[in-house]
Amino acid sequence: MPREIHLNAFDMNCVGHIQHGLWTHPRDQSCRFNELKYWLNYARRLEAGLFDGIFLADVVGVYDVYGRSADAALRGAVQVPVNDPMLIVPAMAAVTANLGFGVTCNLVYEQPFLFARRMSTLDHLTGGRIAWNIVTGYLDSAARANGLAEQARHDDRYDLADEYMSLVYKLWEGSWDDGAVLQDRAAGVYADPSKVRAIHHRGAQYQVDAMHLCAPSPQRTPVLYQAGSSARGRRFAASHAECVFVNGQQKEGVRRIVDDIRAQAVQLGRRACDVKAFLGGTLVLGRTEKEAKEKFEDYRRYASSEAALVHAAASLGIDFAKYDLDEPVDTGKSQAIVSNIEAVTRSAGPQWTRRKLLEQMVLGSRQAPLIGTPASVADTLIDWCEDTGVDGFNLSRTVVPECIDDVIDLLVPVLQERGVYKTAYRQGTYREKLFGHARLPPSHVAAQYRSAS
């Protein structure tokens, strides 16, 4: 029996996210990102299409590597301006009943005690539909904005993240027992003090003595996403992640990353099926091949090469503005997204140039679009799942809302006919819908912090 394919909308609370320049298309509505109604309509659409969730990216700096200035990012709306992704979640949850919400938060700049409270609050308000995409950042501009001269080294950020996770696990999993809340009106007792305890954390980075301020939420710990595919990132994912987000143009590379993370997870006492993998994807759909190609060519006219290079420069840690079109690019020892350097090298070869990079950016990003009819695209998605072991796809937007409507109206029915897409939501929390249980399983590293009672 074929595995069920999971779909997330991959977006950001900004104008230009992945496919840069397409905000200039006359039918695109992403400039309405400041309007709450825009997000409410978006959430309703996704739930009507039985999407598993909306995965919200975020950055807390600006892209100023290209030309050593943020000017090009501002001109092209390259993820700036960008609003807080957490604040739109309760509103979207209020108009939906099943849609999950994955929120990217950079732990390097989040005080863990207060962050744990915000996530528990969101889990309560959404009825157990919140997920956290754990990131450690890659922008020096974000470090400077938060009082640092520059960001820490790549692997050092993951060392900090390991301690951070142990601290928030103590708060989410160990501070309150499940039976602590009594709500006994007659006795005038709301919570049993004997079932609530302060946690005591003494680490290299953090010292906390406090009880968690929130009573246990439906999931306690949010569903945990992680997107690092470097060697250190994979080790972190094997320990913590329930869902991993991978990118790549070649199946062999994606399969290798997914297999490695699951193998490491098994070595840590988890099951391979405890880790679901989502592949980044961009779809351009048409009822016929001709219609799909015409739509792609229409979109392509609005793509911005400069904006694409601005984003790539920041995520790769390389200033492409200083290189001629065919001049070899020195990757050096980047402290940005190491897995992105590795992915480009796999696709463009060990010696790549601006020209080679631009050849991949047909719609304003390095993510090559999948163009075709619902039947042909469905075949390709199924093949990717079978050949690489991924469980689903994070679909980035092109021209909104029509790109989402195309998936819902054209692709979803075909996937359902093939028996690889749900026809109704399962009951329960986000984690229950994905894994069949509301709380993290006993094999997860967080379980060690649970109260013995």
Buried (B, 14 or more C-beta within 10 A) or exposed (E): EEBBBBBBBBBBBBBBBBBBBBBBBEEBBBEBBEEEEBBBBBBBBBBBBBBBBBBBBBBBBBBBBBBEBBEBBBEBBBBBEBEEBBEBBBBBBEBBEBBBBBBBBBBBBBEBBEBBBBBBBBBBBBBBBBBBBBBBBBBBBBBBEBEEEEBBEBBEBBBBBBBBBBBBBBBBBBBBBEEBBEEEEEEEEEBBEEBBBEBEBEEEBBEBEEBBBBBBBBBBBBBBBBBBBBEBBBBBBBBBBBBBBBBBBEBEBBBBBBBBBBEBBBEBEBEEEBBBBBBBBBBBBBEEEEBBBEBBEEBBEBBBBBBBBBBBBBBBBBBBBEBEEEEEBEBEEBBBBBBBBBBBEBBBEEEBBBEBBBEBBBBBBBBBBBBBBBEBBBBBBBEBBEEBBBBBBBBBBBBBBBBBBBBBBBBBEBBBEBEBBBEEBEEBBBBBBBBEEBBBBEEBBBBEBBBEE
